[in-house]
Amino acid sequence: MITTVVGSYPVVFKENEDFFDKIKKIFGIYDPYKYAIEVAVKDQINAGIDIISDGQVRGDMVEIFTSKLFGFEDRRVVNRVEFVEPITLKDILYAKKIAKKLNSNVEVKGIITGPNTIAYSVKDEYYSNKEELIFDIAKALRNEVLAIKNHVSYIQIDEPILSVGIADFEVAKRAIDIIVRGINKSFGMHVCGKVYNIIDELNEFNVSILDHEFASNRKNLEILDRIKKKVGFGCVNTKVNKVESVEEIKGLIKEGLEIIKNNNFISEKDILIDPDCGLRLLNRDVAYNKLKNMVLASKNI
């Protein structure tokens, strides 16, 4: 089974800057996050991950996008939302450059925060209704997808808001369709939280992969005989600073595979193994060893 990550990784800054770093600082061109990307990429590859991310080191999942899209000031919408320039492309290309030196077989995925999650995470001081805001964010994110699609293995759209019960699913589906329609690329959608009660609605989204957490929400296992997409199978708990054993992770994966046997739409080959969610808030050594044990478990089923 292919292993991947949901996206974020602990942000590590260089402790001792060298002479060239100091010169770059003088000229205002020093980027402290490049080192954090290097650490994230190297750790993921050393852990054995097949499809890595750039680590999403430049902020939280909403801030990364609201800080670069026109119309936002901090987390406030003050004007019509529009795309200005690629947001994640530079970091994706840098991650690919590092990965190529370490393991040419490793692929990098693209990750965008979904329009529904962004819209419900900001204060709207411009639009008259939420639907219009969501669709304009979706149009802007489509341009981001067009900028990165030729440089990534597939694109993941993060929409955790869909599991909390406040989003309109018809609006949400239309927004995702704005992003993906007509683009020749595989798309996945990550929805953490409890999804066992909304799987029928999620099956209707125009994506080929649904990614969910099963380690911290074991009741989500109930969806595995009803899901009609490929599955991102979250099998390590990203909410706790504790490293699960290989046997513990393997046991959860096996439990999931037993349920999938009853599914007429997918099989074992349609499973991607990953953590429940992003690893950003964990200690680096914990994050790394969770990934390492996850890979070992996936290879010994």
ZAMARGU-4260 file (C-alpha; in steps of 0.2 Angstrom, whole numbers, plus 5000, padded with zeros to 4 digits):
<rodrens>
0) 5000/5000/5000 | 5006/5018/4996 | 5010/5029/5011 | 5008/5047/5011 | 5005/5062/5024
5) 4990/5073/5027 | 5002/5088/5025 | 5009/5098/5039 | 5025/5094/5049 | 5033/5102/5064
10) 5042/5118/5060 | 5061/5118/5063 | 5071/5133/5061 | 5090/5133/5059 | 5099/5136/5076
15) 5115/5142/5069 | 5115/5154/5054 | 5130/5153/5043 | 5139/5168/5035 | 5128/5167/5019
20) 5112/5167/5029 | 5118/5183/5038 | 5122/5191/5021 | 5105/5187/5014 | 5097/5194/5030
25) 5106/5211/5027 | 5099/5211/5009 | 5081/5206/5015 | 5081/5189/5005 | 5084/5177/5019
30) 5070/5164/5020 | 5070/5155/5037 | 5056/5143/5031 | 5067/5135/5017 | 5077/5126/5031
35) 5060/5120/5039 | 5055/5113/5022 | 5072/5104/5020 | 5069/5096/5038 | 5051/5091/5034
40) 5056/5083/5017 | 5071/5074/5024 | 5061/5067/5038 | 5047/5061/5028 | 5059/5052/5015
45) 5070/5045/5029 | 5054/5038/5037 | 5050/5029/5020 | 5035/5040/5014 | 5030/5037/4996
50) 5021/5053/4993 | 5027/5068/5003 | 5022/5086/5006 | 5032/5102/5008 | 5028/5102/5026
55) 5016/5117/5026 | 5028/5126/5036 | 5023/5144/5033 | 5008/5145/5044 | 4992/5136/5048
60) 4981/5129/5035 | 4970/5145/5033 | 4983/5158/5036 | 4994/5151/5022 | 4980/5155/5009
65) 4972/5171/5017 | 4989/5179/5018 | 4991/5178/4999 | 4974/5180/4992 | 4968/5197/4988
70) 4953/5203/4998 | 4959/5197/5015 | 4967/5207/5029 | 4973/5194/5042 | 4957/5183/5044
75) 4945/5197/5039 | 4937/5198/5022 | 4937/5216/5017 | 4936/5215/4998 | 4931/5203/4984
80) 4943/5188/4985 | 4954/5185/4970 | 4969/5175/4965 | 4985/5186/4964 | 5000/5173/4961
85) 5004/5155/4965 | 5004/5152/4984 | 5012/5135/4986 | 5021/5132/4970 | 5038/5139/4976
90) 5038/5127/4991 | 5032/5112/4981 | 5047/5115/4968 | 5059/5117/4982 | 5053/5101/4991
95) 5054/5092/4974 | 5072/5098/4972 | 5077/5091/4989 | 5067/5075/4987 | 5076/5071/4970
100) 5093/5071/4978 | 5087/5059/4991 | 5076/5047/4982 | 5070/5050/4964 | 5055/5039/4967
105) 5047/5049/4980 | 5033/5060/4974 | 5026/5077/4981 | 5007/5080/4983 | 4999/5097/4981
110) 4988/5103/4996 | 4975/5117/4997 | 4964/5122/5011 | 4946/5121/5004 | 4935/5136/5001
115) 4922/5130/5013 | 4934/5129/5028 | 4942/5145/5023 | 4925/5154/5022 | 4920/5148/5039
120) 4936/5152/5047 | 4936/5171/5044 | 4926/5186/5048 | 4917/5192/5033 | 4915/5211/5032
125) 4912/5212/5013 | 4900/5199/5006 | 4881/5199/5009 | 4881/5180/5010 | 4892/5165/5014
130) 4888/5156/4997 | 4895/5170/4987 | 4911/5171/4997 | 4914/5152/4996 | 4912/5152/4977
135) 4924/5167/4975 | 4937/5158/4986 | 4934/5142/4975 | 4938/5152/4959 | 4954/5159/4967
140) 4959/5141/4972 | 4956/5134/4955 | 4970/5146/4949 | 4981/5139/4962 | 4977/5122/4956
145) 4981/5126/4938 | 4998/5133/4944 | 5003/5118/4953 | 4995/5103/4944 | 5009/5099/4933
150) 5021/5098/4947 | 5012/5086/4959 | 5006/5068/4960 | 4989/5073/4965 | 4980/5087/4974
155) 4972/5086/4991 | 4959/5098/4996 | 4957/5100/5015 | 4939/5102/5021 | 4938/5098/5040
160) 4923/5110/5041 | 4912/5097/5033 | 4912/5086/5048 | 4906/5099/5061 | 4888/5101/5054
165) 4888/5119/5049 | 4892/5118/5030 | 4879/5117/5017 | 4883/5101/5007 | 4876/5107/4991
170) 4886/5123/4991 | 4901/5114/4997 | 4899/5101/4982 | 4897/5116/4970 | 4913/5124/4977
175) 4923/5109/4975 | 4917/5107/4957 | 4922/5124/4953 | 4940/5120/4958 | 4942/5103/4950
180) 4930/5103/4934 | 4939/5099/4918 | 4956/5098/4926 | 4965/5082/4921 | 4972/5078/4939
185) 4967/5066/4953 | 4960/5075/4968 | 4957/5070/4986 | 4948/5078/5000 | 4953/5077/5018
190) 4939/5078/5031 | 4945/5075/5049 | 4933/5072/5063 | 4917/5061/5063 | 4912/5056/5046
195) 4902/5040/5049 | 4886/5050/5048 | 4890/5060/5032 | 4898/5047/5021 | 4883/5047/5009
200) 4885/5065/5006 | 4904/5064/5004 | 4903/5050/4991 | 4894/5063/4980 | 4909/5075/4979
205) 4919/5076/4963 | 4935/5069/4970 | 4943/5052/4968 | 4950/5050/4986 | 4942/5053/5003
210) 4954/5054/5017 | 4948/5052/5035 | 4955/5049/5052 | 4952/5031/5059 | 4965/5030/5074
215) 4957/5044/5084 | 4939/5041/5078 | 4937/5022/5077 | 4919/5023/5074 | 4923/5030/5056
220) 4928/5012/5052 | 4909/5010/5049 | 4911/5019/5032 | 4923/5007/5025 | 4909/4996/5018
225) 4900/5010/5010 | 4913/5022/5004 | 4914/5023/4984 | 4931/5032/4983 | 4949/5027/4986
230) 4952/5029/5004 | 4966/5039/5013 | 4967/5028/5029 | 4972/5039/5044 | 4980/5026/5056
235) 4990/5036/5068 | 4983/5048/5081 | 4990/5065/5078 | 4982/5073/5093 | 4994/5064/5105
240) 5012/5066/5108 | 5014/5047/5109 | 5021/5035/5096 | 5011/5020/5092 | 5019/5003/5090
245) 5021/4995/5073 | 5009/4981/5079 | 4996/4994/5085 | 4996/5002/5068 | 4996/4986/5059
250) 4981/4980/5069 | 4971/4995/5064 | 4975/4993/5046 | 4970/4975/5046 | 4954/4979/5055
255) 4950/4992/5041 | 4955/4979/5027 | 4943/4966/5034 | 4928/4978/5033 | 4933/4984/5015
260) 4931/4966/5010 | 4912/4969/5011 | 4914/4984/4999 | 4909/4981/4981 | 4917/4998/4975
265) 4934/4997/4982 | 4948/4985/4987 | 4964/4984/4996 | 4973/4992/4981 | 4963/5008/4983
270) 4970/5012/5000 | 4983/5025/5004 | 4990/5024/5022 | 4993/5041/5031 | 4991/5049/5048
275) 4974/5055/5054 | 4978/5073/5051 | 4993/5085/5050 | 5008/5083/5062 | 5012/5101/5064
280) 5008/5102/5083 | 5018/5087/5088 | 5036/5086/5094 | 5048/5082/5079 | 5054/5066/5085
285) 5037/5060/5089 | 5031/5065/5072 | 5045/5056/5063 | 5043/5040/5073 | 5025/5040/5070
290) 5028/5040/5051 | 5042/5028/5052 | 5031/5015/5062 | 5017/5018/5050 | 5027/5014/5035
295) 5034/4998/5044 | 5016/4993/5048 | 5010/4996/5030 | 5024/4985/5023 | 5021/4970/5035
300) 5002/4967/5033
</rodrens>
